[in-house]
Amino acid sequence: MFDVDGTLIDALDNQSLVWRTWAERYGLHPDEVYQVALRTRPMETFAQVAPERDPRECLAVLHELEVEDVRSGTYTAFDGASELLRALQPGAWALVTSNYEHRVRGRFARTGLPVPEVVVDAAAVAEGKPSPVPYLQAAARLGAKPEDCLVIEDAPSGVESGLRAGMTVWGVNTPVAVDGVHRHFGSLRDAVRDTLAFASGARPQVIL
């Protein structure tokens, strides 16, 4: 199971620009809004930074900006992402993201990455990361036991979500290990071989 932004796709600059533009439209401090958005799902972000606003209106504006970003933004898949995803068996992997599926599909189309059968997005669950609910829902939809699942993440909230779901969690694309991960890789490319080995039934030695 894979997180998307920061794990498979390098979209940090895009996320920042979208949220900063959104904040400016509402006369809010862009840096403060973005720091909240990094830790929460959009509806939760609105509740914290603009509680007096209609969340449906806020979401509509965010979607408008996201659609424009998917159309004109510049971003790439991390090295190793295409090789890894295309080597996995269909129906054996999922995306678990705090973003929305329409944006994920747009980015995957732009970067040439395959989209799996199971995508658990912000609209699919009542509780987002760091709750275990997103990863547990993905496991259920895959027909897999949590203890047999591998989570690939880059962010503390996602790592916590996977750990609370009772899954093996590996961290990628960070210079130092996120607290709690069972293994840490400096890049997604470094994790490709062992991730495929895990998917084939092997269980590499835990190394931090």
Backbone torsions as a table, in degrees:
resi	resn	phi	psi	omega
1	MET	NA	132.9	-173.7
2	PHE	-120.7	134.8	161.1
3	ASP	-68.9	165.2	-177.3
4	VAL	-107.2	-72.6	-175.6
5	ASP	-67.7	122.9	-179.0
6	GLY	89.6	-14.0	179.7
7	THR	-109.6	-53.8	178.5
8	LEU	-103.0	-34.1	-176.8
9	ILE	-123.8	134.0	177.5
10	ASP	-83.7	97.2	-174.3
11	ALA	-129.4	18.5	-176.1
12	LEU	-59.5	-45.9	-179.4
13	ASP	-64.7	-37.5	179.4
14	ASN	-65.7	-45.5	178.0
15	GLN	-58.4	-45.5	-178.9
16	SER	-60.8	-46.8	-178.0
17	LEU	-63.8	-43.6	-179.7
18	VAL	-61.3	-48.6	-177.5
19	TRP	-69.6	-36.1	178.7
20	ARG	-66.9	-39.8	177.1
21	THR	-65.0	-41.5	177.8
22	TRP	-60.4	-46.0	-178.4
23	ALA	-61.5	-41.6	-179.7
24	GLU	-63.7	-34.2	178.8
25	ARG	-63.5	-28.8	-178.4
26	TYR	-103.6	8.8	178.0
27	GLY	68.6	29.7	-178.7
28	LEU	-103.9	162.7	-179.4
29	HIS	-75.1	115.9	-174.6
30	PRO	-57.2	-43.6	-178.0
31	ASP	-64.4	-42.6	-179.1
32	GLU	-65.3	-42.3	179.2
33	VAL	-63.7	-43.8	-177.2
34	TYR	-65.0	-37.4	178.6
35	GLN	-63.4	-36.2	176.3
36	VAL	-70.7	-42.7	-177.8
37	ALA	-62.7	-29.2	178.8
38	LEU	-66.4	-24.5	-173.7
39	ARG	-105.4	-11.9	-172.8
40	THR	-134.7	164.0	172.2
41	ARG	-74.8	158.5	-175.4
42	PRO	-50.8	-48.6	-177.2
43	MET	-63.0	-33.2	177.2
44	GLU	-71.9	-35.7	176.5
45	THR	-62.1	-47.0	-179.7
46	PHE	-58.8	-42.2	-178.1
47	ALA	-62.0	-31.1	-178.3
48	GLN	-85.1	-42.5	-172.3
49	VAL	-97.0	-20.1	-179.0
50	ALA	-144.1	59.2	-174.6
51	PRO	-62.4	-21.2	-179.0
52	GLU	-85.1	-8.5	-178.2
53	ARG	-90.6	153.5	175.2
54	ASP	-69.8	115.8	-176.9
55	PRO	-61.5	-28.5	178.2
56	ARG	-68.1	-38.2	176.1
57	GLU	-66.2	-43.6	178.9
58	CYS	-58.8	-43.1	-178.6
59	LEU	-67.3	-38.3	179.1
60	ALA	-62.2	-41.9	178.5
61	VAL	-65.5	-43.1	178.6
62	LEU	-60.9	-44.4	179.2
63	HIS	-61.9	-38.9	177.6
64	GLU	-59.2	-45.2	180.0
65	LEU	-68.8	-36.8	179.1
66	GLU	-66.3	-41.8	179.2
67	VAL	-60.7	-42.1	178.5
68	GLU	-65.2	-38.0	178.4
69	ASP	-65.1	-42.7	178.4
70	VAL	-61.4	-35.8	-177.7
71	ARG	-74.4	-40.9	-170.4
72	SER	-122.2	-8.4	-177.2
73	GLY	-70.6	160.6	177.8
74	THR	-113.0	119.0	177.5
75	TYR	-157.8	164.8	-175.0
76	THR	-139.2	159.6	171.8
77	ALA	-78.4	145.8	176.5
78	PHE	-67.0	148.7	177.7
79	ASP	-54.5	129.7	179.2
80	GLY	98.1	-17.0	-175.6
81	ALA	-62.8	-48.9	-177.9
82	SER	-64.1	-46.3	179.0
83	GLU	-58.0	-45.0	-177.3
84	LEU	-66.2	-51.6	-175.7
85	LEU	-65.5	-37.2	-178.6
86	ARG	-73.5	-18.5	179.3
87	ALA	-86.2	-13.8	-178.8
88	LEU	-81.3	149.5	179.7
89	GLN	-71.6	135.8	176.0
90	PRO	-56.7	140.2	179.6
91	GLY	81.8	1.1	-177.8
92	ALA	-109.4	-0.7	-177.9
93	TRP	-142.2	162.4	-175.5
94	ALA	-147.1	161.0	170.7
95	LEU	-105.2	135.7	178.1
96	VAL	-129.0	107.1	-169.9
97	THR	-133.3	149.5	174.1
98	SER	-86.3	-1.0	176.8
99	ASN	-87.1	-171.4	179.3
100	TYR	-107.7	145.8	-172.2
101	GLU	-58.8	-37.8	-178.0
102	HIS	-61.5	-36.6	179.4
103	ARG	-73.9	-39.4	177.7
104	VAL	-59.7	-47.3	179.9
105	ARG	-61.8	-38.3	177.9
106	GLY	-64.3	-42.2	179.2
107	ARG	-68.7	-40.3	179.2
108	PHE	-64.6	-37.6	177.7
109	ALA	-64.2	-38.2	-179.3
110	ARG	-71.0	-30.4	-176.3
111	THR	-101.6	-3.5	176.8
112	GLY	78.9	15.3	179.3
113	LEU	-83.8	145.5	177.3
114	PRO	-76.1	146.9	177.6
115	VAL	-102.6	129.5	-177.8
116	PRO	-77.1	174.6	178.3
117	GLU	-68.8	-31.3	-175.8
118	VAL	-110.7	120.4	173.8
119	VAL	-129.9	116.5	175.8
120	VAL	-103.3	111.1	-176.0
121	ASP	-113.4	-172.4	-176.3
122	ALA	-62.7	-28.1	-178.0
123	ALA	-83.9	-9.8	-172.8
124	ALA	-88.7	-15.0	-174.4
125	VAL	-133.7	150.9	177.6
126	ALA	-79.2	-26.7	179.2
127	GLU	-123.0	126.4	178.6
128	GLY	-94.1	-179.5	175.2
129	LYS	-56.3	139.2	15.0
130	PRO	-88.8	9.2	173.7
131	SER	-59.5	149.1	176.8
132	PRO	-75.8	-8.7	-173.2
133	VAL	-54.8	-47.4	-178.1
134	PRO	-58.3	-45.4	-178.8
135	TYR	-72.2	-33.4	176.7
136	LEU	-66.9	-38.0	176.9
137	GLN	-64.9	-41.5	178.5
138	ALA	-61.3	-43.1	178.7
139	ALA	-61.3	-43.6	180.0
140	ALA	-62.1	-42.0	-179.4
141	ARG	-69.6	-27.0	176.2
142	LEU	-84.3	-12.0	-176.6
143	GLY	72.8	33.4	-176.1
144	ALA	-117.0	151.1	174.1
145	LYS	-79.8	139.4	-180.0
146	PRO	-52.5	-40.0	-177.2
147	GLU	-68.1	-13.3	178.1
148	ASP	-96.6	0.7	-173.5
149	CYS	-98.4	146.8	175.3
150	LEU	-114.4	128.0	177.8
151	VAL	-106.5	131.7	175.4
152	ILE	-112.1	118.5	-172.7
153	GLU	-139.4	163.8	174.3
154	ASP	-125.1	-14.6	-171.8
155	ALA	-112.2	147.2	179.9
156	PRO	-55.6	-41.4	-178.5
157	SER	-65.2	-37.2	178.2
158	GLY	-71.3	-39.1	177.0
159	VAL	-61.3	-45.5	178.6
160	GLU	-61.7	-40.6	178.9
161	SER	-58.9	-47.7	-179.9
162	GLY	-65.4	-40.9	179.2
163	LEU	-64.8	-42.3	179.6
164	ARG	-67.3	-23.2	176.9
165	ALA	-81.1	-4.9	178.9
166	GLY	81.5	27.5	-176.0
167	MET	-107.6	163.0	171.1
168	THR	-76.3	132.6	-176.2
169	VAL	-126.3	124.5	175.2
170	TRP	-113.5	140.8	179.0
171	GLY	-103.4	143.5	178.8
172	VAL	-136.8	162.0	170.1
173	ASN	63.6	28.6	173.1
174	THR	-131.4	146.6	-177.7
175	PRO	-67.1	-29.6	177.2
176	VAL	-128.9	157.9	-176.8
177	ALA	-68.1	136.5	171.8
178	VAL	-71.5	139.9	-178.3
179	ASP	-53.5	129.4	173.4
180	GLY	101.0	-18.6	-176.4
181	VAL	-64.9	148.0	178.4
182	HIS	-80.1	-29.3	173.4
183	ARG	-144.9	153.0	179.2
184	HIS	-127.3	134.3	176.3
185	PHE	-125.7	134.9	-179.6
186	GLY	-64.2	-25.8	179.9
187	SER	-144.7	162.1	175.3
188	LEU	-63.2	-39.6	179.3
189	ARG	-54.1	-41.6	-178.8
190	ASP	-64.4	-22.9	-175.5
191	ALA	-94.2	-7.1	-172.5
192	VAL	-59.0	-52.3	-174.6
193	ARG	-60.1	-47.3	-176.7
194	ASP	-72.1	-30.7	176.4
195	THR	-65.8	-42.4	178.3
196	LEU	-67.3	-34.6	177.2
197	ALA	-65.5	-41.7	177.8
198	PHE	-61.4	-44.7	-178.5
199	ALA	-63.6	-27.7	-179.5
200	SER	-82.9	-6.0	178.6
201	GLY	112.9	-8.6	177.9
202	ALA	-78.2	154.5	177.5
203	ARG	-127.2	91.3	-178.9
204	PRO	-58.9	153.0	177.5
205	GLN	-59.1	137.7	179.1
206	VAL	-72.1	120.8	-179.4
207	ILE	-134.5	126.7	177.8
208	LEU	-101.7	NA	NA
